[in-house]
Amino acid sequence: EIMYHPPEPSPEELAAGFGDQDEFEFIELLNISTSTVDLGGASFSEGLSFEFAPPSSTSLPPGGRVVIARNSDAFTLRYGEPASLVGEFAGGTGLANGGERLRLADLGGGTINDFTYDDRQPWTEAADGGGYSLVLIDPASAPDHRLAGNWRLSSRPGGNPGGGDAIAFVGDPLADDDGDGMSNLMNHALGGSGSSFAPSIEQGATGLIYSHRRNLAADDVRVTLEVSGDLLTWAPISTAASEAPLGDGTSRLSWRLPPGTPRDFVRLRAELR
């Protein structure tokens, strides 16, 4: 999880002397392996500066998380003091609001991870000062950190340091238990049921816009928008035109439909990862 452009300070935080929102930046690491990992000597060598003091300073068990904050006092005031907080960024470094390269190296200098995040499409723009963090989707599957499509907004403003916010689907994916005309899996993908969660199409300034809600916590579902001219051959639209978080654990994704034949068809596809 990366909180590179945090929400503005609250009145309480301002009164405590934290007037700069950048002081609330943080980054979180997760051990997705089945073995305990010794982070002693590992360091960030691009972007922020931080080194885990060697040797054997930080043993991270399977599923364990560590959080590094820009300012530990500011972080603790906003989030409490989780056991996962292990230190502060060094040398006055911070996370760039416009995106930057991050590289985590091991004790011998070998690369653990090296990628660049951004604040522009196809990266979700609402993480850039909108109050949300960037969260890796389904981290246990070891997704490629370099691909924007493998990241999402945190389900709630402020992020969720020290823990995950994903919610797993439970039930029969093809059934329609609530009778709203959408499958249980689609309800999970959209974040709710009923007419208010039904997708919509409207005329935009540059063409037709298809919009639907997205359950930000549904890491176990892949949602794809597809178009067809004959109901036989379907082509996916790769990137949403915009995403606006709604503050209730969902966001609204809007897709710009490409110009097509006089009669086109659109479908929203949800499948378990």
Salt bridges, closest charged atoms under 4 A:
GLU13 OE1 - ARG78 NH2 2.81
GLU25 OE1 - ARG70 NH1 3.19
GLU28 OE1 - ARG65 NH1 3.10
GLU46 OE2 - ARG101 NH1 3.69
ASP114 OD2 - ARG101 NH2 2.60
ASP118 OD2 - ARG120 NH2 3.65
ASP128 OD1 - HIS5 ND1 2.50
ASP144 OD2 - ARG146 NH2 2.89
ASP165 OD1 - ARG152 NH2 2.56
ASP219 OD1 - ARG152 NE 2.58
ASP220 OD1 - HIS188 NE2 2.97
GLU226 OE1 - ARG267 NE 2.54
GLU243 OE2 - ARG214 NH1 3.23
ASP248 OD2 - ARG213 NH1 2.96
GLU271 OE2 - ARG269 NE 3.93
